C-alpha cells in the first residue's frame, strides 16, 4: 500500500512510483505516436476524406466512462471488502486472546495453564501470518517454526491448506481445555464462535482472491479503450489541429490509467504497491497479542520502504 503525505499536492503531482503510469506509459506513448502521424498526414497533405467528427467519439466516450466506472467500482468493492475482512481478523484475534485469559482457567495448575494460554495465543499469531502468506502464495515457515511446537509445526508445513489446519489445532486446544475442566460449556461455545469467525474470514478472502472479474468483460474494456484512444485523432484533428497529439495524450492518459487501476486493485491481496499491507497488519496483530501475554520479544511495526507498506 502506498503511504504518502497526501497534503503535499506538488509531490503527488510528480509521484510516479506505485502509480499505474509505470504500466500504462507504453500505451499512452503509442496513442500519442499514432496521433502525431495522423495529424501530420492530415494537415500536410490536406486529406479531408479520412477525417471524422467528434460526435461518435463523444457518444462512445460516455459509454466507455460508464463501463470503466462500473468496472472500477466492482474492483474497489473487492478491495474494500478485503480490508474489512482483515479488520475483522484483528478484532477476532484480540477477542480470542482476551477470552483466553478471562474464560480459560482455574485456581489450580496455574503454571501449566499459563503455558497453555501462551501457546494458544501464539497459534492465533501464526494463523494471521499464515493467512497472509497463503493469500500471497508465500512460504510461512519462519513464523510457523518460531511459534509452534516442532510436531505441530511439521504438521502445518506438510498440510496442503495451512490456515485450515491451524484452525483445526485451535479447536483441538479448546477441546483440551474443556476436557481438563479449564473451560465450561458456555465459554467453550463462545470461543468456538470466534474460531467460526476466523473460518468465515478465511473463506471470504479466498473467494475474493479466486473470483476475478469475468475475463470477457475485462477483454471488452481493454479493446474498447485501446480502439478509442488509437482512433481518437481522426475525430479531433479538424477541430484541434496541430494540438491534436497533446489532447490525445491527455485523454488516453485518463482512460488507460482508469483501465489499469481496475486491474491492479482487483486482487487486493497481492504484492503490488496499491494492494493491502497484509504483512504489516499481521505484524501488528503479533505485536498486540504478544503484549497481551506479556512477551517482551516483540517485533517492531513494519515501516514503508520507498513509500510502500507491504
Beta strands, then each sheet from edge to edge (+ up, - down):
end
